[in-house]
């Protein structure tokens, strides 16, 4: 009996070991299959993404070819001239080559309300048109080709005339952190850190800010104006320490306090940009952040104070 029991135990042990080995092999095989499925899925997704990209490229190429075939022009070019600060314009040299031009073909270009005829030199028509640099809405040059009394029009939609001034004038960003408000002898002193960053729109731009002021306003009324030109020139983009002392009784009446940078550029235009302002003083009951001019130009005025760009 005992020998039979031992044999059974051995057989049972062998069976259990076999089952464990089979289970382990099955688990390993399942992991291999899962990995294979995952790899197949990843490859499939990559192939699908590649195909989508290829299809998108095909559509784009087809669209470009159709646009080119549908165009009345076989080629064109636009060159921007210098800024005329007196008339707020820039001369654009427009050159176009119409398809199927005849001896009687004439070409003109229209931007906004201004139209200019282009002169012919062989197959190319070219000429200048003065363009307002303060156009507020998207505006595209309209090419008009006239053949034997028939006029065909085409907009050059890759040349937007909106806000061309941004290519000529330096932009301006500024931040102010108020660190302390102290009170002594009926005086309130505001201490803070101001950074003013002025950069030209391109390496070829020579325009600069010639004079810069820090302005404080309460409910739209100017409270103070400090000339900080020298500090900005010496610390462009870096921290400038600012201190301003007020009569405490008057300071209590100042509500909705806002700060601005007011600057004159080398063209003679003036710029008024709101400053991002944070009140971190120990006496500041609230933290105030003013809306910054996101485009870096704020409001722009001419020499006579006429608003050319922005909203007051």
C-alpha positions, 0 to 999 in steps of 0.5 A: 500500500505504501509503495503504491501511495509513493508511486501515486505521489511521484506521478502526481508530482510529475503531473503538477510539475508538468502542468506548471511547466506547461502553464509557464510556457503558455504564459510566455507564449501569451506574452509573445503573442501580446507583444506581436499583436502590439507590434502589429498594431503599432506598425499598422498605426504607423502605416496608417499615419504614413498613408494619411500624410501621403494622401494629404501631400497628394491633395496639397500637390493637386490643389497647388497644381489646380490653383496654378492651372486656374491662375491667370498668371504664370508668375509674380513678385512683390518687393516692399520699399521703405516706409514714407513716414509723412504719408504712412505708405510704402511703395510696392514694386509689383511684377506679374507675368500673365498667361496668354498675353497679346499685344493688346494686353494691359495689366493693373494692380489695386490695393484698397482704393488705390489702383496703379497701371503696370508697365510692360517689358516683354512678357512681364508687367511691373510698376509701383503702387503706394500702399497704406501701412496701417490697413486694419483688415486683411487686404490682398493685391488685386491683379487685373488683366485686360485682353481685348475688352475682357478683364480677368481678376486674381488676388495674390492671397499670399501677400496680406497688406494688413498692418504692414507697419510691423515690418518697419517699426520696433516693437515694445514689451514691458512688465512691472512688479510692485514690490513695496508700498511704504508710508511716511510723513503723509507720503506714499512711496511705490517701489517696483521692478520694471523691464522694457524690451524693445526690438526691431522687427528684422535685422535690417530695420534701423528704427529705434525708440528715441524717447521713453516715458513711464506713465501712471493713470487713474480712471483714464487721467494721467497722474505722472509721467517719468522720462526713463529713456536713459534707463531703457537704453542702458538696461534694454530687456533687463530689470529697472528699479522704479520709485514713485512718491505720492501725497498719501491723501491724493494716493487714496483717491487713485482708483483703477491705477494703470501703467503705460510705456509711452515712446517716440520712435525715430520715424516720429510716431508715438506708441502707448503700450499698457504694461503687465502689472503685478502688485506683490507689495505686502500692503497690496490687498489684491493682485492686479494684472493689466492686459498687455498689447499682445502684438507689442505695439499698443496704440500708435499716433502720428505727430499730430496725435491722430490715432493710426493703430490700436484702440484707446 
